[in-house]
């Protein structure tokens, strides 16, 4: 019976773990390191910090999720000529209309070198993505144009076939008329 009590007490101690021993608990919680001020900005910067890439990803997501009014307001604020403003504007334009994709690709291409090396792969990915969308839109436009041309050609051929059918019927009627 003593063994059962000891065994159950040992099982409870294993289940409770080290929390039961007050001396082993941490008395102080380590403070989180303070983030640089760049991490709290609504618009990302090119200043190297621990949150550089995260800030740009968040800005890209905000641009992707934002509506036209949000993007227009951002573009209005980002009219400067610094590489940082060009890249910020490019991220916003990348999620705008098809007409804005060209400008976004140009801005990304021109100022990619000004970004910190940690950020360049993300910006290069966005550049490739925008250029891919532009290429798909161009292909779609060409195929739509080809489709319209083929539809017109089909309509013309249908009219010619109908005219030939009328001629054939006329010939057949003359052959059987006495």
PECORLIN-V187299 format. One record per residue. N is the residue number from 1. PHI is phi as a letter, one per 30 degrees, with the letter a starting at -180 (none if undefined). BURIAL is b if it has 9 or more other ideal C-beta (glycine too) atoms within 8 Angstrom, else e. D_FIRST is the distance of its C-alpha to the first C-alpha in Angstrom with 1 decimal. Layout:
n=N phi=PHI burial=BURIAL d_first=D_FIRST
n=N phi=PHI burial=BURIAL d_first=D_FIRST
This chain:
n=1 phi=none burial=e d_first=0.0
n=2 phi=d burial=e d_first=3.8
n=3 phi=d burial=e d_first=5.3
n=4 phi=d burial=e d_first=5.1
n=5 phi=d burial=e d_first=6.5
n=6 phi=d burial=e d_first=8.7
n=7 phi=d burial=e d_first=9.8
n=8 phi=d burial=e d_first=10.8
n=9 phi=d burial=e d_first=12.4
n=10 phi=d burial=e d_first=14.2
n=11 phi=d burial=e d_first=15.4
n=12 phi=d burial=e d_first=16.7
n=13 phi=d burial=e d_first=18.5
n=14 phi=d burial=e d_first=20.0
n=15 phi=d burial=e d_first=21.3
n=16 phi=d burial=e d_first=22.7
n=17 phi=i burial=e d_first=24.2
n=18 phi=d burial=e d_first=26.5
n=19 phi=d burial=e d_first=27.6
n=20 phi=d burial=e d_first=24.7
n=21 phi=c burial=e d_first=26.3
n=22 phi=d burial=e d_first=29.5
n=23 phi=d burial=e d_first=31.1
n=24 phi=c burial=e d_first=31.2
n=25 phi=d burial=e d_first=32.9
n=26 phi=d burial=e d_first=36.7
n=27 phi=d burial=e d_first=38.5
n=28 phi=b burial=e d_first=41.8
n=29 phi=c burial=e d_first=42.8
n=30 phi=d burial=e d_first=45.5
n=31 phi=d burial=e d_first=48.8
n=32 phi=d burial=e d_first=50.3
n=33 phi=d burial=e d_first=53.5
n=34 phi=d burial=e d_first=56.6
n=35 phi=d burial=b d_first=58.6
n=36 phi=d burial=b d_first=62.3
n=37 phi=d burial=e d_first=64.6
n=38 phi=d burial=b d_first=65.8
n=39 phi=d burial=b d_first=62.4
n=40 phi=c burial=e d_first=63.1
n=41 phi=d burial=b d_first=66.7
n=42 phi=d burial=e d_first=67.5
n=43 phi=c burial=b d_first=69.9
n=44 phi=d burial=b d_first=68.6
n=45 phi=c burial=e d_first=70.5
n=46 phi=c burial=b d_first=71.2
n=47 phi=d burial=e d_first=69.7
n=48 phi=d burial=e d_first=67.0
n=49 phi=a burial=b d_first=63.6
n=50 phi=d burial=e d_first=60.0
n=51 phi=c burial=b d_first=60.6
n=52 phi=e burial=b d_first=64.0
n=53 phi=d burial=b d_first=63.2
n=54 phi=d burial=e d_first=60.8
n=55 phi=d burial=b d_first=63.5
n=56 phi=d burial=b d_first=66.0
n=57 phi=d burial=b d_first=63.7
n=58 phi=d burial=b d_first=63.0
n=59 phi=d burial=b d_first=66.7
n=60 phi=d burial=b d_first=67.4
n=61 phi=d burial=e d_first=64.9
n=62 phi=d burial=b d_first=66.5
n=63 phi=d burial=b d_first=69.8
n=64 phi=d burial=e d_first=68.7
n=65 phi=d burial=e d_first=67.1
n=66 phi=d burial=b d_first=69.9
n=67 phi=c burial=e d_first=72.8
n=68 phi=d burial=e d_first=76.5
n=69 phi=d burial=e d_first=76.9
n=70 phi=d burial=b d_first=74.1
n=71 phi=d burial=b d_first=75.6
n=72 phi=d burial=e d_first=79.1
n=73 phi=d burial=e d_first=77.9
n=74 phi=d burial=b d_first=76.2
n=75 phi=d burial=b d_first=79.3
n=76 phi=d burial=e d_first=81.5
n=77 phi=d burial=e d_first=79.4
n=78 phi=c burial=b d_first=79.4
n=79 phi=c burial=e d_first=83.2
n=80 phi=d burial=e d_first=83.2
n=81 phi=c burial=e d_first=84.3
n=82 phi=d burial=e d_first=81.5
n=83 phi=e burial=b d_first=79.4
n=84 phi=d burial=b d_first=76.3
n=85 phi=d burial=b d_first=78.1
n=86 phi=d burial=b d_first=79.4
n=87 phi=d burial=b d_first=75.9
n=88 phi=d burial=b d_first=74.5
n=89 phi=d burial=b d_first=77.3
n=90 phi=d burial=b d_first=76.8
n=91 phi=d burial=b d_first=73.2
n=92 phi=d burial=b d_first=74.4
n=93 phi=d burial=b d_first=77.4
n=94 phi=d burial=b d_first=75.2
n=95 phi=c burial=b d_first=73.7
n=96 phi=d burial=b d_first=77.0
n=97 phi=d burial=e d_first=79.7
n=98 phi=e burial=e d_first=81.0
n=99 phi=d burial=e d_first=84.0
n=100 phi=d burial=b d_first=81.8
n=101 phi=d burial=b d_first=80.0
n=102 phi=d burial=e d_first=83.0
n=103 phi=d burial=b d_first=83.0
n=104 phi=d burial=b d_first=79.3
n=105 phi=d burial=b d_first=79.6
n=106 phi=d burial=e d_first=82.6
n=107 phi=d burial=b d_first=80.8
n=108 phi=d burial=b d_first=77.7
n=109 phi=d burial=e d_first=79.8
n=110 phi=d burial=e d_first=82.0
n=111 phi=c burial=b d_first=79.3
n=112 phi=e burial=b d_first=76.4
n=113 phi=d burial=e d_first=77.3
n=114 phi=d burial=e d_first=77.0
n=115 phi=d burial=b d_first=73.2
n=116 phi=e burial=e d_first=70.6
n=117 phi=e burial=e d_first=69.5
n=118 phi=d burial=e d_first=66.0
n=119 phi=c burial=b d_first=67.6
n=120 phi=e burial=b d_first=70.3
n=121 phi=d burial=e d_first=68.1
n=122 phi=d burial=b d_first=67.2
n=123 phi=d burial=b d_first=70.9
n=124 phi=d burial=b d_first=72.0
n=125 phi=d burial=e d_first=69.6
n=126 phi=d burial=b d_first=71.1
n=127 phi=d burial=b d_first=74.6
n=128 phi=d burial=e d_first=73.9
n=129 phi=d burial=b d_first=72.4
n=130 phi=d burial=b d_first=75.4
n=131 phi=d burial=b d_first=77.9
n=132 phi=d burial=e d_first=76.0
n=133 phi=d burial=b d_first=76.3
n=134 phi=d burial=b d_first=80.0
n=135 phi=d burial=e d_first=80.6
n=136 phi=d burial=e d_first=78.9
n=137 phi=d burial=b d_first=81.0
n=138 phi=d burial=e d_first=84.2
n=139 phi=d burial=e d_first=83.4
n=140 phi=d burial=e d_first=82.7
n=141 phi=d burial=e d_first=86.0
n=142 phi=d burial=e d_first=87.9
n=143 phi=d burial=e d_first=86.4
n=144 phi=d burial=e d_first=87.2
n=145 phi=d burial=e d_first=90.7
n=146 phi=d burial=e d_first=91.0
n=147 phi=d burial=e d_first=89.6
n=148 phi=d burial=e d_first=92.3
n=149 phi=d burial=e d_first=94.9
n=150 phi=d burial=e d_first=93.8
n=151 phi=d burial=e d_first=93.8
n=152 phi=d burial=e d_first=97.3
n=153 phi=d burial=e d_first=98.4
n=154 phi=d burial=e d_first=96.8
n=155 phi=d burial=e d_first=98.7
n=156 phi=d burial=e d_first=101.9
n=157 phi=d burial=e d_first=101.5
n=158 phi=d burial=e d_first=100.7
n=159 phi=d burial=e d_first=104.0
n=160 phi=d burial=e d_first=105.9
n=161 phi=d burial=e d_first=104.3
n=162 phi=d burial=e d_first=105.3
n=163 phi=d burial=e d_first=108.9
n=164 phi=d burial=e d_first=109.0
n=165 phi=d burial=e d_first=107.8
n=166 phi=d burial=e d_first=110.6
n=167 phi=d burial=e d_first=113.2
n=168 phi=d burial=e d_first=112.0
n=169 phi=d burial=e d_first=112.2
n=170 phi=d burial=e d_first=115.7
n=171 phi=d burial=e d_first=116.8
n=172 phi=d burial=e d_first=115.4
n=173 phi=d burial=e d_first=117.3
n=174 phi=d burial=e d_first=120.6
n=175 phi=d burial=e d_first=120.2
n=176 phi=c burial=e d_first=119.8
n=177 phi=d burial=e d_first=122.6
n=178 phi=d burial=e d_first=126.0
